[in-house]
Amino acid sequence: MRVLLSGGAGFVGSHVARLLLGRGHEVAIVDDLSTGSRKNVPEGARFYEADIRSGCAEIFRDFAPEALCHQAAQMDVRRSVKEPDFDAEVNVLGTVRLLQNCAEHGVNKVVFASTGGAIYGEQQIFPAPEDHPLYPVSPYGVSKLAGERYMYYYQVQFGLPYVALRYANVYGPGQDPHGEAGVVAIFCGNLARGNTSTINGGGKQTRDYVYVEDVARANVLALEDDVPSGAYNIGTGLETSVNRLYELLLEISDQDLPPRHGPSKPGEQLRSCIDPTLAETTLDWYAQTDVRVGLEETLRSFESL
């Protein structure tokens, strides 16, 4: 299969690219390198440096993809609160332009990186199933919901099948420790340097942490298998508080670096946890990596840098 992978020079996208190549697929990556890195592009993948907001029509004509795996995004919740117009430009306008090119160039399927961590808002049910009410409390969550709705439109009007993978909080080797997003990467980066970390708020806020290799596998299954169009939660169904996450990393690192606590950040949910049952029954996918094992692998990768 010829797969056009947007955001393939980024954290999740690069893992997806390597797995696709390992399974014999032809992969072309489109990335503007605003947050990704050229060194993340695996050998064997074709690379186009471009902004998805352009629509990338020339790339569609040149590569003639059979499928689009759309990972590129403005993915920082806090930046979306500060710059909701920029968030919408990238996540809504960029997605629409890619979908339009899919419709015009005969693409057979779209797999979309959505969010389970932000699309449900303050949850009423734990873990949240896919039919949970959708009331996101950040522009990022709103923009991902808009992307899902546009994909439904393109399916109805143009017969373009889609799978929206609603990720929980993804972590693992290769995540950027310097940005605002990715608390696991920030903690691991600090511990690898022997520095303490700041926990926003009381640290009792919970997240569903899912390992990046498990997420990459979900993307490949969604691309390869003939599954009904719609949204699928990609998470563990388990809540871990930020305080507990830091405690686990201290145990793994065998360091004595108590955290600092700072003010809470706007746009952050108190609890987030998603139900992966539908992905298990339909995609035959489940999270294989226990959070402690995943944290060990992640911290080891930072210590080796």
Secondary structure, DSSP 4 states (H G I P E B T S, - for coil): -EEEEETTTSHHHHHHHHHHHHTT-EEEEEE--SSS-GGGSPTT-EEEE--GGG--HHHHHHH--SEEEE------HHHHHH-HHHHHIIIIIHHHHHHHHHHHTT--EEEEEEETTTSS-S-SSSSBPTTS----SSHHHHHHHHHHHHHHHHHHHH---EEEEEE-EEE-TT--SSSSS-HHHHHHHHHHTT---EEETTS--EE-EEEHHHHHHHHHHHHHS---SEEEEES-S--EEHHHHHHHHHHHHT---PPEEE---TT--S---B--HHHHHHT-----S-HHHHHHHHHHHHHT-
